């Protein structure tokens, strides 16, 4: 259905999309809501066109299926799409505006939603022999140090890293096999000069998973990766509510999700599931690790 919808967009629609793309590239953080709203209108119009095509095939004898009627119907659909987009829309504009703002207006950047969606793609290395205990024990000291800087339970950082990397089994790697040491899947910005790795990953638009190519930061060590995560949370304005609630794990990840850290709508719940789950807590006990920061 998506493919058919895209193919049915008129030439004028493509011109509109190019204009939207240009506006986004030229920055205007202020223009993003309008850009996203226009895009939603174009999407709705193309979706209605696809629906009308199916209707015509099923009912060619209808008195409303003539050429003139089709023209007026298309005009009416365009008005419907514009009216819907100008009101509350279907939620696509708000999500798109958030993602555009994260990618072009915030140098701190936006990490990927969940490693569970990228664990078999190019750029990801699978360490099948790595156990949960090995993963937790190897990053625990660094997690404790990083967590102490933002008043967070180190177990929550480990839970987030576990979600992002599949307990360390799926960490992004360069073409030569070297690890990115990026356990939080932090992306590079358009103006960033930091080392990066290109990976196909999954983003969520209107709660629908879509595969895209994204650039992720590469660090010289795990410690550098954790330090950058702390800098991201402390230095980005949109994460200040999360930082203010660092003492409360549930509120912290909830605010993190609301701020757009990940596009997966269930991101915070997935982190908390690991945080409260037996797998992590038993690993901490087996490795005799202290949760005191």
C-alpha positions in Angstrom: 0.0 0.0 0.0 2.8 2.4 0.8 4.6 1.8 -2.5 1.3 2.4 -4.4 0.6 5.6 -2.5 4.0 7.0 -3.3 3.7 6.2 -7.0 0.4 7.9 -7.2 1.7 11.3 -6.0 1.3 13.9 -8.7 4.2 15.8 -10.2 3.2 18.9 -8.3 3.4 16.8 -5.1 7.0 15.8 -5.8 7.8 19.5 -6.3 6.2 20.2 -3.0 8.3 17.5 -1.4 11.5 19.0 -2.9 10.5 22.4 -1.5 9.9 20.9 1.9 13.3 19.2 1.8 15.0 22.5 0.8 13.3 24.3 3.7 14.4 21.7 6.2 18.0 21.8 4.9 18.1 25.5 5.1 17.5 25.2 8.8 14.7 27.1 9.8 13.9 25.3 13.0 11.0 27.6 13.2 9.7 26.4 9.9 9.7 22.7 10.8 6.2 22.5 12.2 4.8 24.0 9.0 7.1 21.8 6.8 5.9 18.7 8.7 2.3 19.8 8.4 2.6 20.3 4.6 4.2 16.9 4.3 1.4 15.3 6.2 -1.1 17.0 3.9 0.7 15.6 0.8 0.8 12.1 2.4 -2.9 12.2 3.2 -3.8 13.4 -0.3 -1.7 10.6 -1.9 -3.4 8.1 0.5 -6.8 9.3 -0.6 -5.8 9.0 -4.2 -4.9 5.3 -3.7 -8.2 4.7 -2.0 -10.1 6.3 -4.9 -8.2 4.2 -7.4 -9.4 1.0 -5.6 -13.0 2.3 -5.6 -12.9 3.0 -9.4 -11.7 -0.5 -10.1 -14.5 -2.0 -8.1 -17.3 0.3 -9.4 -16.5 1.4 -13.0 -20.2 1.8 -13.8 -20.8 4.3 -11.1 -22.2 7.7 -12.3 -19.5 9.2 -10.1 -16.6 7.5 -11.9 -16.4 9.8 -15.0 -13.4 12.0 -15.9 -15.0 15.2 -14.7 -16.2 13.7 -11.5 -12.7 12.3 -10.9 -11.2 15.7 -11.3 -13.6 17.3 -8.8 -13.1 14.3 -6.4 -9.3 14.9 -6.6 -9.8 18.6 -5.8 -12.1 17.7 -2.9 -9.6 15.1 -1.6 -6.9 17.8 -1.7 -9.1 20.0 0.4 -9.9 17.2 2.9 -6.1 16.5 3.3 -5.3 20.2 3.8 -8.1 20.6 6.4 -7.1 17.5 8.3 -3.4 18.4 8.3 -4.2 22.0 9.4 -6.2 20.7 12.4 -4.8 18.0 14.6 -4.0 15.7 11.6 -3.2 12.1 12.2 -0.1 12.7 14.3 2.4 12.3 11.5 3.3 16.0 11.4 4.1 16.2 15.1 6.3 13.1 15.0 8.0 14.3 11.8 8.7 17.8 13.2 10.3 16.2 16.3 12.6 14.0 14.2 13.6 16.8 11.9 14.3 19.0 14.9 16.4 16.3 16.5 18.4 15.8 13.3 18.9 19.4 12.1 18.4 21.6 15.2 20.1 19.7 18.0 23.8 19.1 17.8 23.5 16.5 20.6 21.6 14.2 18.2 19.2 11.4 18.6 20.1 7.8 19.2 18.4 4.8 17.5 15.2 3.4 19.0 16.3 -0.2 19.8 19.1 -2.6 19.0 16.5 -5.3 18.6 15.6 -3.8 15.2 19.2 -3.7 13.9 20.8 -6.9 15.1 21.2 -8.5 11.7 22.2 -5.6 9.6 25.4 -4.4 8.0 27.7 -2.6 10.4 26.5 -4.7 13.4 28.8 -7.3 14.9 27.3 -10.3 16.7 29.2 -11.6 19.7 27.2 -14.7 20.3 29.6 -16.0 23.0 29.1 -12.9 25.2 27.0 -13.8 28.2 24.7 -11.4 30.2 27.1 -11.7 33.2 30.1 -10.9 31.0 28.4 -7.8 29.6 27.2 -6.5 32.9 30.5 -7.1 34.7 32.5 -5.5 31.9 30.6 -2.2 31.9 29.5 -1.9 35.5 32.5 0.2 36.8 32.1 2.6 33.9 28.3 2.7 34.3 28.7 3.5 38.0 31.0 6.4 37.3 28.8 7.8 34.6 25.6 7.4 36.6 27.1 9.3 39.5 27.6 12.3 37.3 23.8 12.7 36.7 22.4 11.1 39.9 21.2 8.0 38.2 21.0 4.3 39.3 23.9 2.6 37.3 21.6 -0.4 36.8 19.4 1.8 34.7 22.3 2.7 32.4 23.2 -0.9 32.1 19.6 -1.7 31.2 19.5 0.9 28.5 22.8 -0.3 27.1 21.5 -3.8 27.2 18.5 -2.8 25.2 20.5 -0.8 22.6 23.0 -3.6 22.0 21.3 -6.9 22.8 23.4 -7.4 26.0 26.5 -6.4 24.0 26.0 -8.9 21.2 25.2 -6.3 18.6 27.5 -3.3 18.8 28.0 -1.3 15.7 31.3 -2.0 14.0 33.4 -0.4 11.2 34.2 -2.1 7.9 37.5 -3.3 9.4 35.6 -4.9 12.3 36.7 -2.4 14.9 34.0 -1.7 17.5 32.3 1.7 17.7 32.1 1.4 21.5 28.8 3.1 21.2 26.5 1.3 23.6 23.8 3.9 23.5 23.5 4.2 19.7 24.2 7.9 19.7 24.0 9.4 16.2 26.3 11.9 14.6 24.9 15.3 13.6 25.1 16.8 10.2 27.8 19.2 11.4 29.7 16.7 13.5 33.3 15.9 12.6 33.4 12.9 15.0 34.2 9.5 13.7 31.1 7.6 12.6 29.7 4.4 11.2 26.9 4.0 8.7 24.3 1.5 9.8 20.8 0.5 8.5 18.4 0.8 11.4 14.8 1.2 12.3 12.9 4.5 13.1 9.3 4.8 14.0 7.0 7.2 12.2 3.4 7.2 13.4 4.2 4.0 15.3 5.2 2.3 12.1 8.8 0.9 11.9 10.7 2.2 8.8 14.2 1.1 7.8 16.7 3.9 7.2 20.5 4.4 6.9 21.9 6.4 9.8 25.3 7.5 11.0 26.4 6.6 14.5 29.3 7.9 16.5 32.4 5.8 17.0 34.5 6.2 20.2 38.0 5.1 21.1 36.8 3.3 24.2 33.7 2.3 26.1 34.5 5.0 28.7 34.4 7.7 26.0 31.0 6.4 24.9 29.6 6.6 28.4 31.1 10.1 28.8 29.4 11.3 25.6 26.1 9.9 26.8 26.4 11.9 30.0 27.4 15.0 28.0 24.3 14.5 25.8 21.9 14.3 28.8 23.5 17.2 30.7 24.1 19.4 27.7 20.9 19.1 25.7 18.0 21.4 26.6 15.4 18.8 25.7 16.7 16.3 28.2 16.6 18.6 31.2 13.3 17.1 32.4 14.8 13.7 32.3 17.9 15.0 34.2 15.7 16.6 36.8 14.1 13.2 37.4 17.2 11.2 37.4 16.6 9.9 40.9 13.4 8.2 39.7 14.1 5.5 37.1 10.5 5.4 35.8 10.3 9.2 35.4 13.8 9.4 33.9 13.2 7.0 31.0 9.7 8.4 30.5 11.0 11.9 30.1 13.8 10.6 27.9 11.3 9.0 25.6 9.1 12.1 25.5 12.1 14.2 24.6 12.7 12.1 21.5 15.8 10.1 22.6 14.3 7.2 20.6 11.4 6.9 18.1 10.2 3.6 19.5 7.0 4.5 21.4 7.7 1.6 23.8 11.3 2.5 24.4 10.9 3.5 28.0 8.9 0.4 28.8 11.5 -1.9 27.3 14.2 -0.3 29.4 12.2 -0.7 32.6 11.4 -4.3 31.7 15.1 -5.0 31.7 15.8 -2.8 34.7 13.2 -4.7 36.8 13.8 -8.1 35.2 15.4 -11.1 36.6 18.1 -11.4 34.0 19.8 -8.2 35.0 19.2 -8.4 38.7 20.4 -12.0 38.9 23.5 -11.1 36.9 24.3 -8.3 39.4 24.0 -10.7 42.3 26.0 -13.4 40.6 28.8 -11.0 39.8 28.6 -9.5 43.4 28.3 -6.0 42.1 27.3 -3.1 44.3 24.5 -0.8 43.1 25.8 2.1 45.4 27.2 4.9 43.3 
